[in-house]
């Protein structure tokens, strides 16, 4: 076993809220709306002030929000915002540039943390645990291009 060329230096939970929905009827099926109704915000930037000869430094901000419609029979609504600082080895596996490694794997790491936090909080709620689906971030560039602003929202910024 060897270290990954991508290392999470630290992360901060900038925003976290899980709310149960009193409208939920446990006798009715719950629609699979999380995959299609979850809003995902992603922002990445390279921090050259913290780089070395061997590593590049990246800040990744990820925000997940799910606010179901009134007619949906969803158990919970949630918002989770995380900011991660990653170091990526300048020598990455063949065919992968640092931006791709950070965009796919770094975002996946933050998503996994958010997924676990939402699960942990919701399992104490009246409707039981909410496990978010596993997601792929191979399309991270499309996510970045779809953002209509170049800076992360204030709730996802920090001076690490």
Contact map, one row per residue, 1 for C-alpha under 8 A:
1110000000000000000000000000000000000000000000000000000000000000000000000000000000000000000000000000000000000000000000000000000000000000000000000000000000000000
1111000000000000000000000000000000000000000000000000000000000000000000000000000000000000000000000000000000000000000000000000000000000000000000000000000000000000
1111100000000000000000000000000000000000000000000000000000000000000000000000000000000000000000000000000000000000000000000000000000000000000000000000000000000000
0111111000000000000000000000000000000000000000000000000000000000000000000000000000000000000000000000000000000000000000000000000000000000000000000000000000000000
0011111000000000000000000000000000000000000000000000000000000000000000000000000000000001101110000000000000000000000000000000000000000000000000000000000000000000
0001111100000000000000000000000000000000000000000000000000000000000000000000000000000111100000000000110011000000000000000000000000000000000000000000000000000000
0001111110000000000000000000000000000000000000000000000000000000000000000000000000000111000000000000000000000000000000000000000000000000000000000000000000000000
0000011111100000000000000000000000000000000000000000000000000000000000000000000000011110000000000000000001000000000000000000000000000000000000000000000000000000
0000001111100000000000000000000000000000000000000000000000000000000000000000000000011110000000000000000000000000000000000000000000000000000000000000000000000000
0000000111110000000000000000000000000000000000000000000000000000000000000000000000011100000000000000000000000000000000000000000000000000000000000000000000000000
0000000111111000000000000000000000000000000000000000000000000000000000000000000001111000000000000000000000000000000000000000000000000000000000000000000000000000
0000000001111100000000000000000000000000000000000000000000000000000000000000000001110000000000000000000000000000000000000000000000000000000000000000000000000000
0000000000111111000000000000000000000000000000000000000000000000000000000000000111100000000000000000000000000000000000000000000000000000000000000000000000000000
0000000000011111000000000000000000000000000000000000000000000000000000000000000111100000000000000000000000000000000000000000000000000000000000000000000000111000
0000000000001111100000000000000000000000000000000000000000000000000000000000001111000000000000000000000000000000000000000000000000000000000000000000000000110000
0000000000001111110000000000000000000000000000000000000000000000000000000000011110000000000000000000000000000000000000000000000000000000000000000000000000000000
0000000000000011111000000000000000000000000000000000000000000000000000000000011100000000000000000000000000000000000000000000000000000000000000000000000000000000
0000000000000001111100000000000000000000000000000000000000000000000000000001111000000000000000000000000000000000000001001100000000000000000000000000000000000000
0000000000000000111110000000000000000000000000000000000000000000000000000001110000000000000000000000000000000000000000000000000000000000000000000000000000000000
0000000000000000011111000000000000000000000000000000000000000000000000000011100000000000000000000000000000000000000000000100111000000000000000000000000000000000
0000000000000000001111110000000000000000000000000000000000000000000000000111100000000000000000000000000000000000000000000000000000000000000000000000000000000000
0000000000000000000111110000000000000000000000000000000000000000000000000010000000000000000000000000000000000000000000000000000000000000000000000000000000000000
0000000000000000000011111000000000000000000000000000000000000000000001001000000000000000000000000000000000000000000000000000000000000000000000000000000000000000
0000000000000000000011111100000000000000000000000000000000000000000000001110000000000000000000000000000000000000000000000000000000000000000000000000000000000000
0000000000000000000000111111000000000000000000000000000000000000000000001000000000000000000000000000000000000000000000000000000000000000000000000000000000000000
0000000000000000000000011111100000000000000000000000000000000000000000000000000000000000000000000000000000000000000000000000001000000000000000000000000000000000
0000000000000000000000001111100000000000000000000000000000000000000000000000000000000000000000000000000000000000000000000000000000000000000000000000000000000000
0000000000000000000000001111110000000000000000000000000000000000000000001000000000000000000000000000000000000000000000000000000000000000000000000000000000000000
0000000000000000000000000111111000000000000000000000000000000000000000001000000000000000000000000000000000000000000000000000000000000000000000000000000000000000
0000000000000000000000000001111100000000000000000000000000000000000000011110000000000000000000000000000000000000000000000000000000000000000000000000000000000000
0000000000000000000000000000111110000000000000000000000000000000000000011100000000000000000000000000000000000000000000000000000000000000000000000000000000000000
0000000000000000000000000000011111110000000000000000000000000000000000000000000000000000000000000000000000000000000000000000000000000000000000000000000000000000
0000000000000000000000000000001111111100000000000000000000000000000100000100000000000000000000000000000000000000000000000000000000000000000000000000000000000000
0000000000000000000000000000000111111100000000000000000000000000010000000000000000000000000000000000000000000000000000000000000000010000000000000000000000000000
0000000000000000000000000000000111111100000000000000000000000000000000000000000000000000000000000000000000000000000000000000000000001000000000000000000000000000
0000000000000000000000000000000111111100000000000000000000000000000000000000000000000000000000000000000000000000000000000000000000000000000000000000000000000000
0000000000000000000000000000000011111110000000000000000000000000011100000000000000000000000000000000000000000000000000000000000000000000000000000000000000000000
0000000000000000000000000000000011111111000000000000000000000001111000000000000000000000000000000000000000000000000000000000000000000000000000000000000000000000
0000000000000000000000000000000000001111100000000000000000000011110000000000000000000000000000000000000000000000000000000000000000000000000000000000000000000000
0000000000000000000000000000000000000111110000000000000000000111100000000000000000000000000000000000000000000000000000000000000000000000000000000000000000000000
0000000000000000000000000000000000000011111000000000000000001111000000000000000000000000000000000000000000000000000000000000000000000000000000100010000000000000
0000000000000000000000000000000000000001111100000000000000011110000000000000000000000000000000000000000000000000000000000000000000000000000100110010000100000000
0000000000000000000000000000000000000000111110000000000000011100000000000000000000000000000000000000000000000000000000000000000000000000000000010000011100000000
0000000000000000000000000000000000000000011111000000000001111000000000000000000000000000000000000000001000000000000000000000000000000000000000000000000000000000
0000000000000000000000000000000000000000001111100000000001110000000000000000000000000000000000000000000000000000000000000000000000000000000000000000000000000000
0000000000000000000000000000000000000000000111110000000111100000000000000000000000000000000000000000000000000000000000000000000000000000000000000000000000000000
0000000000000000000000000000000000000000000011111110000111100000000000000000000000000000000000000000000000000000000000000000000000000000000000000000000000000000
0000000000000000000000000000000000000000000001111110000110000000000000000000000000000000000000000000000000000000000000000000000000000000000000000000000000000000
0000000000000000000000000000000000000000000000111110000000000000000000000000000000000000000000000000000000000000000000000000000000000000000000000000000000000000
0000000000000000000000000000000000000000000000111111000110000000000000000000000000000000000000000000000000000000000000000000000000000000000000000000000000000000
0000000000000000000000000000000000000000000000111111111110000000000000000000000000000000000000000000000000000000000000000000000000000000000000000000000000000000
0000000000000000000000000000000000000000000000000111111100000000000000000000000000000000000000000000000000000000000000000000000000000000000000000000000000000000
0000000000000000000000000000000000000000000000000011111000000000000000000000000000000000010000000000000000000000000000000000000000000000000000000000000000000000
0000000000000000000000000000000000000000000000000011111100000000000000000000000000000000111000000000000000000000000000000000000000000000000000000000000000000000
0000000000000000000000000000000000000000000000000011111110000000000000000000000000000011110000000000000000000000000000000000000000000000000000000000000000000000
0000000000000000000000000000000000000000000001110111011111000000000000000000000000000011110000000100000000000000000000000000000000000000000000000000000000000000
0000000000000000000000000000000000000000000001110110001111100000000000000000000000001111000000000000000000000000000000000000000000000000000000000000000000000000
0000000000000000000000000000000000000000000111100000000111110000000000000000000000001111000000000000010000000000000000000000000000000000000000000000000000000000
0000000000000000000000000000000000000000000111100000000011111000000000000000000000111100000000000000000000000000000000000000000000000000000000000000000000000000
0000000000000000000000000000000000000000011110000000000001111100000000000000000000111100000000000000000001100000000000000000000000000000000000000000000000000000
0000000000000000000000000000000000000000111100000000000000111110000000000000000011110000000000000000000000000000000000000000000000000000000000000000000100011000
0000000000000000000000000000000000000001111000000000000000011111000000000000000011100000000000000000000000100110000000000000000000000000000000000000000000010000
0000000000000000000000000000000000000011110000000000000000001111100000000000001111000000000000000000000000000000000000000000000000000000000000000000000000010000
0000000000000000000000000000000000000111100000000000000000000111110000000000011110000000000000000000000000000000000000000000000000000000000000000000000000000000
0000000000000000000000000000000000000111000000000000000000000011111000000000111100000000000000000000000000000000000000000000000000000000000000000000000000000000
0000000000000000000000000000000001001110000000000000000000000001111100000000111000000000000000000000000000000000000000000000000000000000000000000000000000000000
0000000000000000000000000000000000001100000000000000000000000000111110000000110000000000000000000000000000000000000000000000000000000000000000000000000000000000
0000000000000000000000000000000010001000000000000000000000000000011111010100100000000000000000000000000000000000000000000000000000000000000000000000000000000000
0000000000000000000000000000000000000000000000000000000000000000001111110000000000000000000000000000000000000000000000000000000000000000000000000000000000000000
0000000000000000000000100000000000000000000000000000000000000000000111111000000000000000000000000000000000000000000000000000000000000000000000000000000000000000
0000000000000000000000000000000000000000000000000000000000000000000011111000000000000000000000000000000000000000000000000000000000000000000000000000000000000000
0000000000000000000000000000011000000000000000000000000000000000000111111100000000000000000000000000000000000000000000000000000000000000000000000000000000000000
0000000000000000000000111001111000000000000000000000000000000000000001111110000000000000000000000000000000000000000000000000000000000000000000000000000000000000
0000000000000000000010010000011010000000000000000000000000000000000100011111100000000000000000000000000000000000000000000000000000000000000000000000000000000000
0000000000000000000111010000010000000000000000000000000000000000000000001111100000000000000000000000000000000000000000000000001000000000000000000000000000000000
0000000000000000011110000000000000000000000000000000000000000000000000000111110000000000000000000000000000000000000000000100000001000000000000000000000000000000
0000000000000000011110000000000000000000000000000000000000000000111100000111111000000000000000000000000000000000000000000000000000000000000000000000000000000000
0000000000000001111000000000000000000000000000000000000000000001111000000001111100000000000000000000000000000000000001000000000000000000000000000000000000000000
0000000000000011110000000000000000000000000000000000000000000011110000000000111110000000000000000000000000000000000000000000000000000000000000000000000000000000
0000000000001111100000000000000000000000000000000000000000000011100000000000011111000000000000000000000000000000010001000000000000000000000000000000000000000000
0000000000001111000000000000000000000000000000000000000000001111000000000000001111100000000000000000000000000000010000000000000000000000000000000000000000110000
0000000000111110000000000000000000000000000000000000000000001110000000000000000111110000000000000000000000000100010000000000000000000000000000000000000000010000
0000000000111100000000000000000000000000000000000000000000111100000000000000000011111000000000000000000000000100000000000000000000000000000000000000000000011100
0000000111110000000000000000000000000000000000000000000000111000000000000000000001111100000000000000000000000100000000000000000000000000000000000000000000000000
0000000111100000000000000000000000000000000000000000000011110000000000000000000000111110000000000000000000000000000000000000000000000000000000000000000000000001
0000011111000000000000000000000000000000000000000000000011110000000000000000000000011111000000000000010001000000000000000000000000000000000000000000000000000000
0000011110000000000000000000000000000000000000000000001111000000000000000000000000001111100000000000000000000000000000000000000000000000000000000000000000000000
0000111000000000000000000000000000000000000000000000001111000000000000000000000000000111110100000100110000000000000000000000000000000000000000000000000000000000
0000110000000000000000000000000000000000000000000000011100000000000000000000000000000011111100000100000000000000000000000000000000000000000000000000000000000000
0000000000000000000000000000000000000000000000000000111100000000000000000000000000000001111100000100000000000000000000000000000000000000000000000000000000000000
0000100000000000000000000000000000000000000000000000010000000000000000000000000000000000111110000000000000000000000000000000000000000000000000000000000000000000
0000100000000000000000000000000000000000000000000000000000000000000000000000000000000001111111011100000000000000000000000000000000000000000000000000000000000000
0000100000000000000000000000000000000000000000000000000000000000000000000000000000000000001111110000000000000000000000000000000000000000000000000000000000000000
0000000000000000000000000000000000000000000000000000000000000000000000000000000000000000000111110000000000000000000000000000000000000000000000000000000000000000
0000000000000000000000000000000000000000000000000000000000000000000000000000000000000000000011111000000000000000000000000000000000000000000000000000000000000000
0000000000000000000000000000000000000000000000000000000000000000000000000000000000000000000111111101100000000000000000000000000000000000000000000000000000000000
0000000000000000000000000000000000000000000000000000000000000000000000000000000000000000000100111111100000000000000000000000000000000000000000000000000000000000
0000000000000000000000000000000000000000000000000000000100000000000000000000000000000001110100011111110000000000000000000000000000000000000000000000000000000000
0000000000000000000000000000000000000000000000000000000000000000000000000000000000000000000000001111111000000000000000000000000000000000000000000000000000000000
0000000000000000000000000000000000000000000000000000000000000000000000000000000000000000000000011111111100000000000000000000000000000000000000000000000000000000
0000010000000000000000000000000000000000000000000000000000000000000000000000000000000001000000011111111111000000000000000000000000000000000000000000000000000000
0000010000000000000000000000000000000000000000000000000001000000000000000000000000000101000000000111111111100000000000000000000000000000000000000000000000000000
0000000000000000000000000000000000000000000100000000000000000000000000000000000000000000000000000011111111100000000000000000000000000000110110000000000000000000
0000000000000000000000000000000000000000000000000000000000000000000000000000000000000000000000000001111111110000000000000000000000000001111100000000000000000000
0000010000000000000000000000000000000000000000000000000000000000000000000000000000000000000000000000111111111000000000000000000000000000100000000000000000000000
0000010100000000000000000000000000000000000000000000000000010000000000000000000000000100000000000000111111111100000000000000000000000000000000000000000000000000
0000000000000000000000000000000000000000000000000000000000010100000000000000000000000000000000000000011111111110000000000000000000000000100000000000000000000000
0000000000000000000000000000000000000000000000000000000000000000000000000000000000000000000000000000000111111111000000000000000000000011100000000000000000000000
0000000000000000000000000000000000000000000000000000000000000000000000000000000000000000000000000000000011111111100000000000000000000000000000000000000000000000
0000000000000000000000000000000000000000000000000000000000000100000000000000000001110000000000000000000001111111110000000000000000000000000000000000000000000000
0000000000000000000000000000000000000000000000000000000000000100000000000000000000000000000000000000000000111111111000000000000000000000000000000000000000000000
0000000000000000000000000000000000000000000000000000000000000000000000000000000000000000000000000000000000011111111100000000000000000000000000000000000000000000
0000000000000000000000000000000000000000000000000000000000000000000000000000000000000000000000000000000000001111111110000000000000000000000000000000000000000000
0000000000000000000000000000000000000000000000000000000000000000000000000000000111000000000000000000000000000111111111000000000000000000000000000000000000000000
0000000000000000000000000000000000000000000000000000000000000000000000000000000000000000000000000000000000000011111111100000000000110000000000000000000000000000
0000000000000000000000000000000000000000000000000000000000000000000000000000000000000000000000000000000000000001111111110000000000100000000000000000000000000000
0000000000000000000000000000000000000000000000000000000000000000000000000000000000000000000000000000000000000000111111111000000000000000000000000000000000000000
0000000000000000010000000000000000000000000000000000000000000000000000000000010100000000000000000000000000000000011111111100000001110000000000000000000000000000
0000000000000000000000000000000000000000000000000000000000000000000000000000000000000000000000000000000000000000001111111110000011110000000000000000000000000000
0000000000000000000000000000000000000000000000000000000000000000000000000000000000000000000000000000000000000000000111111111000010000000000000000000000000000000
0000000000000000010000000000000000000000000000000000000000000000000000000000000000000000000000000000000000000000000011111111100010000000000000000000000000000000
0000000000000000010100000000000000000000000000000000000000000000000000000001000000000000000000000000000000000000000001111111101111000000000000000000000000000000
0000000000000000000000000000000000000000000000000000000000000000000000000000000000000000000000000000000000000000000000111111101111000000000000000000000000000000
0000000000000000000000000000000000000000000000000000000000000000000000000000000000000000000000000000000000000000000000011111110110000000000000000000000000000000
0000000000000000000100000000000000000000000000000000000000000000000000000000000000000000000000000000000000000000000000001111111110000000000000000000000000000000
0000000000000000000100000000000000000000000000000000000000000000000000000000000000000000000000000000000000000000000000000001111100000000000000000000000000000000
0000000000000000000100000100000000000000000000000000000000000000000000000010000000000000000000000000000000000000000000000110111110000000000000000000000000000000
0000000000000000000000000000000000000000000000000000000000000000000000000000000000000000000000000000000000000000000000000111111111000000000000000000000000000000
0000000000000000000000000000000000000000000000000000000000000000000000000000000000000000000000000000000000000000000000111111101111100000000000000000000000000000
0000000000000000000000000000000000000000000000000000000000000000000000000001000000000000000000000000000000000000000001100110000111110000000000000000000000000000
0000000000000000000000000000000000000000000000000000000000000000000000000000000000000000000000000000000000000000001101100000000011111000000000000000000000000000
0000000000000000000000000000000001000000000000000000000000000000000000000000000000000000000000000000000000000000001001100000000001111100000000000000000000000000
0000000000000000000000000000000000100000000000000000000000000000000000000000000000000000000000000000000000000000000000000000000000111110000000000000000000000000
0000000000000000000000000000000000000000000000000000000000000000000000000000000000000000000000000000000000000000000000000000000000011111000000000000000000000000
0000000000000000000000000000000000000000000000000000000000000000000000000000000000000000000000000000000000010000000000000000000000001111100000000000000000000000
0000000000000000000000000000000000000000000000000000000000000000000000000000000000000000000000000000000100010000000000000000000000000111111000000000000000000000
0000000000000000000000000000000000000000000000000000000000000000000000000000000000000000000000000000001110110000000000000000000000000011111100000000000000000000
0000000000000000000000000000000000000000000000000000000000000000000000000000000000000000000000000000001100000000000000000000000000000001111110000000000000000000
0000000000000000000000000000000000000000000000000000000000000000000000000000000000000000000000000000000100000000000000000000000000000001111111100000000000000000
0000000000000000000000000000000000000000010000000000000000000000000000000000000000000000000000000000001100000000000000000000000000000000111111110000000000000000
0000000000000000000000000000000000000000000000000000000000000000000000000000000000000000000000000000001000000000000000000000000000000000011111111000000000000000
0000000000000000000000000000000000000000000000000000000000000000000000000000000000000000000000000000000000000000000000000000000000000000001111111100000000000000
0000000000000000000000000000000000000000110000000000000000000000000000000000000000000000000000000000000000000000000000000000000000000000001111111110000000000000
0000000000000000000000000000000000000000011000000000000000000000000000000000000000000000000000000000000000000000000000000000000000000000000111111110000000000000
0000000000000000000000000000000000000000000000000000000000000000000000000000000000000000000000000000000000000000000000000000000000000000000011111111000000000000
0000000000000000000000000000000000000000000000000000000000000000000000000000000000000000000000000000000000000000000000000000000000000000000001111111000000000000
0000000000000000000000000000000000000000110000000000000000000000000000000000000000000000000000000000000000000000000000000000000000000000000000111111110000000000
0000000000000000000000000000000000000000000000000000000000000000000000000000000000000000000000000000000000000000000000000000000000000000000000001111110000000000
0000000000000000000000000000000000000000000000000000000000000000000000000000000000000000000000000000000000000000000000000000000000000000000000000011111100000000
0000000000000000000000000000000000000000001000000000000000000000000000000000000000000000000000000000000000000000000000000000000000000000000000000011111100000000
0000000000000000000000000000000000000000001000000000000000000000000000000000000000000000000000000000000000000000000000000000000000000000000000000000111110000000
0000000000000000000000000000000000000000011000000000000000001000000000000000000000000000000000000000000000000000000000000000000000000000000000000000111111011000
0000000000000000000000000000000000000000000000000000000000000000000000000000000000000000000000000000000000000000000000000000000000000000000000000000001111111000
0000000000000000000000000000000000000000000000000000000000000000000000000000000000000000000000000000000000000000000000000000000000000000000000000000000111111000
0000000000000110000000000000000000000000000000000000000000000000000000000000000010000000000000000000000000000000000000000000000000000000000000000000000011111000
0000000000000110000000000000000000000000000000000000000000001110000000000000000011100000000000000000000000000000000000000000000000000000000000000000000111111100
0000000000000100000000000000000000000000000000000000000000001000000000000000000000100000000000000000000000000000000000000000000000000000000000000000000111111110
0000000000000000000000000000000000000000000000000000000000000000000000000000000000100000000000000000000000000000000000000000000000000000000000000000000000011111
0000000000000000000000000000000000000000000000000000000000000000000000000000000000000000000000000000000000000000000000000000000000000000000000000000000000001111
0000000000000000000000000000000000000000000000000000000000000000000000000000000000001000000000000000000000000000000000000000000000000000000000000000000000000111
